[in-house]
Amino acid sequence: MGFWDINDSIGSILAGVAAMTAVVVSGVAALRARDRARAEAEETQRQVARLVTADIVSEPNVHWDNDHLPRPANAPPREHDQVIVQVDNHSGEPVSSVMVFLPERALPLHFGTIGPGQSKRNGWLDAPELWHVMHIGPGCPGHPWHLDLEFVFTDNRRARWRRNGEQEPVRLLPSDDVVEDWKRRQEVIEEECRLANERLAADWDAFGPGSL
């Protein structure tokens, strides 16, 4: 192979490398542009999700649990508490399949679709007695009256979100079974409470009046 033939071969190789480099650079730029577009679209969805809130708007039964206190005419039965939840959609888009989860309740409260700028209420009307007191507080002056609620909804682009109180919304996968996940977590909490009560009862038996 002569000198000029070698130069031609090297030139062809360099041209091929340059063309391949251009393809790679173009591909990387396209991937970065796609990822940037996806990130911007998800941030837009997240901004909508941040504007959906869920809060408890009911008050505790504690004010009429004692017999000497007057009982309001519209009070629920003494053996139950009523937990009323309001979901507010402060965004400019509708949200659907809204569910709110409450401690001690296995199944969520369903709110369906909530339009832009609208609110909906639903409630657990036969909650355990003193539910508010156990999970929020007695509602005394100066006591913070708030409980971070976990809730799930679908935005107008069919993206599913889970949010806990004022925390950042988390996007869910299509395969995520939020109801079963909540049930499992509640079962764990119930078992921990049961074991704690058993330990408390055992400690009381050990150090009660009979042991003195």
Solvent accessible surface area in square Angstrom, and as a share of the most:
residue,aa,sasa,rsa
1,M,175,0.78
2,G,39,0.37
3,F,135,0.56
4,W,188,0.66
5,D,74,0.39
6,I,78,0.40
7,N,57,0.29
8,D,94,0.49
9,S,47,0.30
10,I,85,0.43
11,G,36,0.35
12,S,77,0.49
13,I,111,0.56
14,L,113,0.56
15,A,64,0.49
16,G,37,0.36
17,V,83,0.48
18,A,61,0.47
19,A,59,0.46
20,M,133,0.60
21,T,70,0.41
22,A,61,0.47
23,V,104,0.60
24,V,86,0.49
25,V,92,0.53
26,S,70,0.45
27,G,33,0.32
28,V,61,0.35
29,A,56,0.43
30,A,62,0.48
31,L,90,0.45
32,R,164,0.60
33,A,45,0.35
34,R,115,0.42
35,D,74,0.38
36,R,138,0.50
37,A,57,0.44
38,R,149,0.54
39,A,62,0.48
40,E,105,0.47
41,A,58,0.45
42,E,58,0.26
43,E,68,0.31
44,T,61,0.35
45,Q,12,0.05
46,R,47,0.17
47,Q,95,0.42
48,V,15,0.09
49,A,0,0.00
50,R,76,0.28
51,L,80,0.40
52,V,0,0.00
53,T,22,0.13
54,A,6,0.05
55,D,47,0.24
56,I,20,0.10
57,V,57,0.33
58,S,15,0.10
59,E,124,0.56
60,P,4,0.03
61,N,2,0.01
62,V,43,0.25
63,H,97,0.43
64,W,32,0.11
65,D,36,0.19
66,N,77,0.39
67,D,129,0.67
68,H,149,0.67
69,L,63,0.31
70,P,117,0.73
71,R,89,0.32
72,P,54,0.34
73,A,117,0.91
74,N,137,0.70
75,A,20,0.15
76,P,13,0.08
77,P,69,0.43
78,R,94,0.34
79,E,107,0.48
80,H,61,0.27
81,D,1,0.01
82,Q,59,0.26
83,V,0,0.00
84,I,42,0.21
85,V,0,0.00
86,Q,36,0.16
87,V,0,0.00
88,D,21,0.11
89,N,1,0.00
90,H,115,0.51
91,S,6,0.04
92,G,69,0.66
93,E,35,0.16
94,P,49,0.31
95,V,1,0.01
96,S,37,0.24
97,S,69,0.45
98,V,1,0.00
99,M,26,0.12
100,V,0,0.00
101,F,2,0.01
102,L,0,0.00
103,P,31,0.19
104,E,79,0.35
105,R,57,0.21
106,A,51,0.40
107,L,96,0.48
108,P,4,0.03
109,L,5,0.03
110,H,112,0.50
111,F,11,0.04
112,G,37,0.35
113,T,73,0.42
114,I,1,0.01
115,G,13,0.13
116,P,64,0.40
117,G,64,0.61
118,Q,106,0.47
119,S,59,0.38
120,K,85,0.36
121,R,155,0.56
122,N,56,0.29
123,G,18,0.17
124,W,24,0.09
125,L,106,0.53
126,D,84,0.44
127,A,0,0.00
128,P,54,0.34
129,E,82,0.37
130,L,57,0.28
131,W,1,0.00
132,H,0,0.00
133,V,44,0.25
134,M,142,0.63
135,H,55,0.25
136,I,18,0.09
137,G,6,0.06
138,P,43,0.27
139,G,32,0.31
140,C,67,0.40
141,P,140,0.88
142,G,87,0.84
143,H,76,0.34
144,P,103,0.65
145,W,89,0.31
146,H,99,0.44
147,L,38,0.19
148,D,70,0.36
149,L,2,0.01
150,E,13,0.06
151,F,1,0.00
152,V,3,0.01
153,F,0,0.00
154,T,23,0.14
155,D,5,0.03
156,N,92,0.47
157,R,112,0.41
158,R,214,0.78
159,A,2,0.02
160,R,62,0.23
161,W,0,0.00
162,R,60,0.22
163,R,14,0.05
164,N,54,0.28
165,G,6,0.06
166,E,118,0.53
167,Q,113,0.50
168,E,93,0.42
169,P,1,0.01
170,V,90,0.51
171,R,108,0.39
172,L,12,0.06
173,L,116,0.58
174,P,128,0.80
175,S,98,0.63
176,D,49,0.25
177,D,80,0.42
178,V,6,0.04
179,V,34,0.20
180,E,72,0.32
181,D,40,0.21
182,W,19,0.07
183,K,59,0.25
184,R,135,0.49
185,R,88,0.32
186,Q,12,0.05
187,E,106,0.48
188,V,86,0.49
189,I,86,0.43
190,E,99,0.44
191,E,75,0.34
192,E,101,0.45
193,C,67,0.40
194,R,112,0.41
195,L,70,0.35
196,A,44,0.34
197,N,97,0.50
198,E,89,0.40
199,R,145,0.53
200,L,124,0.62
201,A,55,0.43
202,A,57,0.44
203,D,79,0.41
204,W,167,0.59
205,D,111,0.58
206,A,56,0.44
207,F,160,0.67
208,G,5,0.05
209,P,99,0.62
210,G,81,0.78
211,S,62,0.40
212,L,183,0.91
